[in-house]
Structures are given as structure tokens and as C-alpha cells.
Amino acid sequence: MSALAFELQPALEAHEPPEARGIPRDGVRLLVAQRHDGSIEHGTFRDLPELLEPGDVIVVNVSATIPAAVPARRPNESLVRVHFATRAPHLEDDWRVVEMRSADGARPARLPAGERLELRGGAALELVAPYASGQRLMLARFCCALLVDEYLEDHGEPIRYAHVPREWPLDAYQNVYAISPGSAEMPSAGRPFTRELISRLIARDITVAPITLHTGVSSPESHEPPFPEWFEVPERTAETISAARERGGRVIAVGTTVVRALESAAAGRGCTCARSGWTSHVITPECGVRTIDGLITGWHDPDASHLLMLEAVAGAELLQVSYAAALDSGYLWHEFGDSHLILP
């Protein structure tokens, strides 16, 4: 459990995309925390190229968000909402891990195994068993002539929670570099990037390298560890990172998903290797990080397991100082909120 404790006030929740507030994607606020001297600086995300150094490598997650939420009807005629979290590891496509929510998506819903739900478009979902010994997620079998991804493309909606009161189109939940559909929710640390900002990074001799990690749902129980997710670190990215290391460049991960993928690919050797598959790796201060030097991330909820990863990157003291500064300065939380850059 992270030693970081705070209370998030509703006023600090981002309720809509920054564009709806008259702010461009790269105009969100950016808190910069330097581990070597413990300093804190405030700026905007568009400052990023000047905050990094020529020869650095930024690693991004190119997984694209899918419309993973679908309304459903129970046998008793009451309505619920299904969040398709991920494929079930090592099973056929119609086996899925799902999260059940209230009809408005605001609260978790506990449904019994064996129940069959009716979905829009003539599809159905059979709830089979609790997943991974937990209470929140369930293993389910999808029943439809369409493949799951085809069905969701036609009938699904983006997942949203109570802090986002109105619907936004799927484009609002996509990173500009996303090319590989598969994430139940946007890998949101990369949302502030624009094509113009990426061009400025490249012009400054900062390389942008891709990995893929398809994210699940981000509504865990208190201190619940992340569940298995599918990832791929391409050979070219592994080579790019290794070459940067040899010439003294730094590796900056964009999001906790990138850290999880790179650390899973390292597999105990401390080097960045090309690898793909399912990862159950959980990053804590005890195991540390071996593959990155810095991290771009959003602001995480109290009790979120990702705070342990952030503590492994920043150290407990700097993380506490960063979060205190963000709270005091009114930084915004969640997928449409502000950003945090941790540098060595």
C-alpha cells in the first residue's frame, strides 16, 4: 500500500475534455518534478520539448480505445451496463472479462454467475464465474453472430464514470497516435499530445517509440492490483531504447501502461527486450523500475494501485510533494485532467 494519502475534492475532477473548456489538448497544466533535487515547477504540456533533452526517447502506448460499454437487460427486466474489460487470457474470442455497473455506469453492480443478459442488437452475455478470485470482474461468454470487436463497433459506447456527466464521442477518448484498437479505456497519459507537439519533439532530436498495451477498466476496488493485460514491445522499439542508453539518452514513459509493458518485457534481465503476451507484473517500490528514467502520467485517485508504481519511479518523498503541490494548485484529475512529469 502506498504511503500517499489524500482526499480528492469534486472540484478537482475534470468533468469534460479540455477542449470543451476552451483549452487545446496540449494546453493542460503540467507539474514537473525533478528527482535529483526534489524541485517542483509548473507549466503547460506544450512545454514538454524544452523540458527534455536531445537524444531522449519517449515511449508511447499506441493502443486505441474501443467503445467498450453496452447497456444490458437482466432476466428481471432491470437494466445494467456492461463494461467489456479485456479478452479472457488464453481463451477464444467470445470469452471476455467484464465489469457490471449500474444502468448509468456510476456504481458497480454485483450479479450472480449463471445469469444471461440481453444486449442491444440481438446479442446476449452469459455470466460464467467471478474472475481471478475477485468480486468486481466476471468471466463471461458473448453470444452473437458478430465477433466481439465488430459488435462493439456497431453498438458500444465509450466507458465513462460519474465524474463525466454527459456523453462524448469516441474521438474524445483517443490519443492522436493510437492505431491498434483494444483498450477498454483510453491510455490517458498520452491524451495531451498533438501532432504539432510530436513534430516539435522530433525536431529537437527526441525519438518517439511505440509499444502496445491494451488497458482494462480503471475502476478497481481499493488497493486492488491491476489484472492481466496484453502487451507488445516491438523489436524496433527495443533497439531504439538500447541505442539511446548506449549514447546516454534517457527513456521517458508516457503512462503507467508503458512502464508495465517495458518492465514485463525486461523479464529480470534489466534490458529492454522485444516481447509480447499477457502480463500480470505489478510494479512496487520494492521491485523498482529498471527500464525507464522518467514518466509522464495523469493524477491518480487515492488508494489506486498505480501510486505504488509512481512511488517506484519518483520515490515516496517527491511523490508526496508533487501531489501536495497539485492539490494546492488546483490541478485537475482523471482522463481529461492535467499532467505530471517525473524526471530523474
Stockholm file with secondary structure:
# STOCKHOLM 1.0

chainA/1-344         MSALAFELQPALEAHEPPEARGIPRDGVRLLVAQRHDGSIEHGTFRDLPELLEPGDVIVVNVSATIPAAVPARRPNESLVRVHFATRAPHLEDDWRVVEMRSADGARPARLPAGERLELRGGAALELVAPYASGQRLMLARFCCALLVDEYLEDHGEPIRYAHVPREWPLDAYQNVYAISPGSAEMPSAGRPFTRELISRLIARDITVAPITLHTGVSSPESHEPPFPEWFEVPERTAETISAARERGGRVIAVGTTVVRALESAAAGRGCTCARSGWTSHVITPECGVRTIDGLITGWHDPDASHLLMLEAVAGAELLQVSYAAALDSGYLWHEFGDSHLILP
#=GR chainA/1-344 SS CCSCCCCCCGGGBCCSCGGGGTCCGGGSEEEEEETTTCCEEEEEGGGHHHHSCTTCEEEEECEEECCCEEEEECTTSCEEEEEEEEECTTSCTTEEEEEEEETTSSSBCCCCTTCEEEEGGGCEEEEEEESTTCSSEEEEEEESSSCHHHHHHHHCBCCCCTTCCSCCCGGGGCCTTCCEEEESSCCGGGTTCCHHHHHHHHHTTCEEEEEEECCCCSCCCTTCCCCCEEEEECHHHHHHHHHHHHTTCCEEEESHHHHHHHHHHHTTSSSCCCEEEEECCCCCTTTCCSSCSEEEECCCCTTCTHHHHHHHHHCHHHHHHHHHHHHHTTCCBSTTSCEEEEEC
#=GC SS_cons         CCSCCCCCCGGGBCCSCGGGGTCCGGGSEEEEEETTTCCEEEEEGGGHHHHSCTTCEEEEECEEECCCEEEEECTTSCEEEEEEEEECTTSCTTEEEEEEEETTSSSBCCCCTTCEEEEGGGCEEEEEEESTTCSSEEEEEEESSSCHHHHHHHHCBCCCCTTCCSCCCGGGGCCTTCCEEEESSCCGGGTTCCHHHHHHHHHTTCEEEEEEECCCCSCCCTTCCCCCEEEEECHHHHHHHHHHHHTTCCEEEESHHHHHHHHHHHTTSSSCCCEEEEECCCCCTTTCCSSCSEEEECCCCTTCTHHHHHHHHHCHHHHHHHHHHHHHTTCCBSTTSCEEEEEC
//
